[in-house]
Amino acid sequence: MLGDKQYGGAVAVSRSDGASTSNTHRARRSTNITPEISDDIVRAVRAMSESMRQNRLSREQKDGSLGSSNDSMKHEPAGDSNDDEASTRRPSALEGLRRQFNSQKAVSLPSSPNRSGILGLRSPSDYTEADLMATWNEVLQSSPFLNKPLLPYEEWCIEFSEITVGIRVGVGFFGEVFRGLWNGTDVAIKVFLEQDLTTENMKDFCNEISILSRLRHPNVILFLGACMKPPHLSLVTEYMEVGSLYSLIHSKTQKTKLHWKRRLKMLRDICRGLMCMHRLKIVHRDLKSANCLVNKYWTVKICDFGLSRVMSNSAMNDNSSAGTPEWMAPELIRNEPFTEKCDIFSFGVIMWELCTLCRPWEGIPPVQIVYSVANDGARLEIPDGPLGSLIADCWAEPERRPCCQEILTRLLDCEYTLC
């Protein structure tokens, strides 16, 4: 029987030259169980989101002014004055959200990004329920979702007034996560910081809902509903008491609870959740330990489908950025056509984390990770033992990576060796 010590001391090693060994590490969308991140970081995240919104508005105003005639330019001083007065009176949904939750402590938690297109900008009051339903129906009529079993709009749309919002348990680049109550049930509420609706980010939001609403599996986070009206644009899911697998692995006090039998069971949980997704032609594209949540029964469930895509019958191209460098498959980094096998590569990194109880590529800048993995074929140092060969297979070329069913079988075999 192999003991924990054989794997516990392994460290991340880059095979590329000149790798930095500084303590710089990637903070965005990482997770912690205890509130250790200061409010300065929370304010910085919010300020960045507000800056993005202001830049988009200024570009819109600039584009609208290009067609102005010389006659209208003569009245520019008066017009500017009126615009300034209007801007001071205009309420900001984001600012309201800040004031509402500013007194609560925050920790970092993964959340779904959305792209900040400038087409179709609508103020919160302009977006009616009919508009929301029309956008939802438009998403459903797109080719990836045709003839798929999806819940009707009325069955998952939740009024924000029905929810009792509790303490904030997380903050990410594009949203904050709160613990709350809905119909007497503990829930997690992910409130998006970007509450100015555009055609682009509304479609992204509906895309995540459409994927979550079709997934019903014990190892995928349970989608309960969504609040569709700003300033409370948010997703409601089941609440996972322990937190993320990332924080569990990398907490000095918590990692002692991860004996080998539990680690292998967690890997099987993730593998089963992936198998469900891949059978439905859904590719996660941002699978990592921070996007795997753990409940009080030590069951692991995959979450955060903001970057997920529904596959066609062939490899897919997508120009949108996807993933986190430490867990990303090389083909995603190179922006090449991808299949569900990009998730298998990421699963291999999670397997490596649970084997070594170390952070992947610790101390190496994300820019260097991206270059080394994509161009030099660099990989983390593979540990010895039966899981090592499985990790190596997950990091092979896409066509040679095992499917979820094969991985699950091999994980079951490993239990007889390691436990």
N, C-alpha and C positions, 0 to 999 in steps of 0.2 A: 504493500500500500504506500502510495506517495504522500508525503506530508505537505503541509502548507509552506514549510520553510523552503522547499525546493523552488517554489515559484515566487514567494513573497518578496525576495530580495532583488528580483529582476528590475532593470531600469530601461527607460526608453533610450535608444541609440540611433543616431542618424548616420547613414553610411556615406553622406556627402561631406566634402571637405569644408572647413571653415564654419561649421555650425556654431552658432552662438550658444554659450552656456549660461547666459544671464538668467535672472529670475523673472524676466518678462514673460508673462503668460497671458492667454486670451481670456479677458474677463466678460466679454459680451455674451449674453445668453447662457452663462454658467449658472449653477444652482448651489444653494446652501440650505441646510435644514434650519440653522439658527440665524437670527437677524444680525449678521456681522457687517453688512454693507451700509455705509453711511448715507444720510440723506443728501449729501453733496452729489453722490453718484446718481441718485434718483433725479435730482434737479437737473443734472447734466443731460441725462437721457431725455427728460421732458423738454429742455431747452433746445436740444438737437431736433426733436420732432417739431417744435414750434418754428424753428429756423427753416426747416424744410417747407412748412406750410407758407411762411411769409415769402420765401423765394418763389414758390409756385404762384402766389397771388401777384407778386411784382412782375413776373414774366407775363402773366395774363394781362395785366394793366398795360405793360409795355407793348404787347402785341396789339392790343386794342387801340393804342394811340397812334399806330403807324399810319392809319388811314385818315387821320385828322387833317383838315384843310388849314391854310394859312389864316383864314378868317377866324376859325375857332381858336387858333393859337393866341389871338389878341386877348381872349378872355381867360387865359390860363391862370393868372394869379387868383382871380375870384374862384375859378373852378377848383384849384388846389386847396383853397381855404375850406371850401365846402367838403371836399373829400377828406381833409384832415378831421373836420368836425364829425363827419360820418364814421370815420375809422375809430374815433374815440368812443362813439356811442355803440358801435357794433359789438355785441357780446361774443366772446370766444368760448366755444364748447370745451376746448382743451384747457383754457384757464379755469373754467368752472370745475372741471375734473380735478385740476391741481388743488384748488382751494378745498374741495370736498375731502380729499384724501391726504393732504399734506402733513397732517399731524401723526400719521401712522408710520411705524418702522417698516423698512422694506428689505427684502433679500432678493437675490437675482433668481429668476426662473425662466425657462425657455418659453418663448411666445412666437406667434406666427407673424412674419413680416408681410407687408403688402407694398406693392409698387406705387410710387407717388406720381402717377400721370396727371396731366393738367386738363385733359379733356373732360367736359361735362361736369365742371365743378358746381356743386349745389350746396346751398346753405341748409342746415338741419331742418328749418321750418319749411323749406321748399319741397323736401322729399316726402311725398305722401305714401300711404300704404299701397295705393295702386301702383306707384312708381316702383316700390320695393318688390311687389309681386311680379311686375313686368320684367324687372331685372332678373329675378329668380327664374321666371319662365324662359327668358332668353338664354340663361346659362344651361338650363335643362335641354333646350333645343339644339345646343351645340353637339357636334358629332360624338364626343367622348361619352355623353350622358344619355344618348337616345336608347330607348328600350331597356333602361336600367330601373330596378325597383327602388324608388326614392320616396321618402315621406312627403305628403302634401304640405304646402306652406303653412296651412292653418294648424297642423299638428305639432309643429316645433317652434312656432313664433311665440315668444314669451313677453309679457309686459314687464318692464323693469320694476314696476310698483309691486309685483307679486313676489319679489325677491327681497329678503332681509340680508343686507350686506354687512359682513363682519370685518375682521381684521385683514389687513393686507398681508399676504403670505409670499408675494413675489413681484418682481418687476423685470421686464425685459425691454428690448430695444423698441418694440412697437406696442407695448401694453403692460398693464398691471393685472395681477391675479389676486383675487380676494376669496377668502372662505366665506360662505354664506348659507342661508337656508332658503329652500324653495319647496313648498308643499310639505314642510316638516322634515325635509331630507337635507343632509349635509351636501353642499355642492361647491364646486370651484367656479368662479366667475372671472373670465378673462376680458377685461375692459380695454378696448383699443385706445391708445393715445390719439391717433389720427382720426378725429371725428368729422372732419370735412369730407363729405362724400364726393367722390369722383366716379365716373363710369368705370375706370380701371380698378380702383381699390374695392368698389362695390362688387364687381365680378370676382375679384380674388376672394373676398369674404364669402360670397355665395359658393365659390368653388370648394372652399374648405368645408362649408356646411354640407354640400352635396356629397362629399366623400365621407365625412363623419357619419352622416345620417344613414348610409347604407352598410356601415360596418357594425356588426353585432357579433362580438366574440369576447370570451373571457379575458383575452390578453390584448385587447384594444380598448382604450379609454372610452367610456360610455357617454355618448352625446345625448344630452337631455333637451336642449333647445337653444335658441338665440334671441337676443333682444335686438331688434332691427332699427330702432329709432334713435338717432343722435339726441342728446349727448351721451347715450348709454349703449352705443353699439358694442355688443359683447357676446361671447359664447359661454354657455352653461354646460358643465360636464360633471361627472361624479367626482367626489373629493377623495384624494389618495393621502392617507394619514402620514405615512413615513416620509414621503417626498420623492425626490429623484434618485435614480440608481447612482448617478454621478456623485451626489453628495454623500450617499451611503458608502460608496467605495473609498472616497477620499477623505472621510472623516476619521480621525484617529480613534475616537471613542466608538464609532459605529462599525468600523471595518472588522472588529474582533468578533462580531456576530456572524460574519460571512464564512462559515465552515464550508468544506468542499461540497457536501451534499446540497446545501442551500444555493451555492453558486451555480451548480449544474442545473438545479431546478429553475433558477432565474433565467439561465440561457435557454432552456427549453421553452419557458414562457414566451420570451421574445421571439424565438423561432416559430412557435405556433401562431403568434400574432402576425408575423411576416407572411406565413404560409396563407393565412386567410386573405391578407391584402393582395398577394400575388395571384391568387386564384381569381380574384375580382379584377385583375389587370391594373392594380393600383401600385404605383411606385412611390415610396416615401420621400426619397432624395435628401433627407436630413436626419437619418437614423443615427443616434448617438446615445450615450448613457444618460445625458441630461434630458432626453426626450423619452425616457423610459421611467415611469412612475411606479412606486411601490406602496401597496396598502398595508393595513395592519396584519394581514394574514401572510405577508411576504410574497404576495402575487405581484408579478410585474406586468404592466400594461403600456403599450406604445401610445404616445400622444403627439400633438403638434403636427397637423397635416397641412400647414400653410404653404409648403413648397411641393406638396404631393401632386402627382399627375396620373391621369388615367391613360393607360397604354393602348396603342393600336396593335395590330398583329406583327409589326416590325419595329426595329429600333427607332427611337423617337429623338427629335431635335427640339431643344428649347433654349432660347437665348437668355432667359432670365437666370440670375445668379441663384445657385442652390448649394446648400450644405455648409459645413464647418470644416476648415482645412484639416484638422487633426483626424477627422473621420471620413473625409471625402474620397471617393473612388477616383483614380487617375483620369478616367474618361470624362467625369463630370468637371474636374479641374480644367481639362483641355477643351471643354465645351464641345465634345464629340457626341454623336448619337449614343443614347444609353438605353438599357433595358432594366428589368428588375434586378439584374445581377449587380448593379451599383449598390443596392441595399445589402447584398451579401458581403461585399467588401467592408462596408461600415459595420456589419455584424461581427466581422473578424476582429475589428478594433475593439469592440465591446468585449469580445471573448478575451482578447489580450489584457484588457483592463481588469477583468475578473480573475484572470490567471495571476497577474503580477501585483494587483492592487496599487498600480502606479498610474500617473497621468501620462497619456500618450504625447510624445514629443515635448516633454517638459523642458522649459528653458530655451526652446528654439523658436524664433519668430515665425509667425504664420506665413509671411512672405517666403521665407526659406523652405518651410514645409511644402508649400504649394509647388515651388520650383523643383525641389528634390524628388518629390513623389511623382510629379507629372513627367519630368524630363530625364531624371537620373535613375528612376526605378527604385528609389530608396524606400525601405520598409523598416518598421520597428523590429528590434531584435526578437526573434521567435524563441519562446521558451521551450525547454525540453519536455518530453512526455507526450501522451496521446493527444492532448489538446493542441500541442504545438503543430503537429502535422495537419490538423483540421484548420488552424489559423492560416497556415501557409497556403492551403488550397483555396481558402476564401480570398486570399490576396493575389491569386493567379490572374491571368488574362480573363476577361469576362466570360468567354465561351467555355473556359475550363473550370470556372467556379462551380461548386456543388449547388444543387437546389435545396430548398428548405427541408424537403422530405429526407434527403440524404443526410443533411446536417443533423436533423432530429434523431435519426437512427444511430449515427455515430456518437452523439451526446449520450444516448442511453447506454451504449457500449462502454463509454468512458466511466460511467458511474461504478461499474464493477471493478474498474482498475483503481480509481481514485478514492473510493469511499469504503 
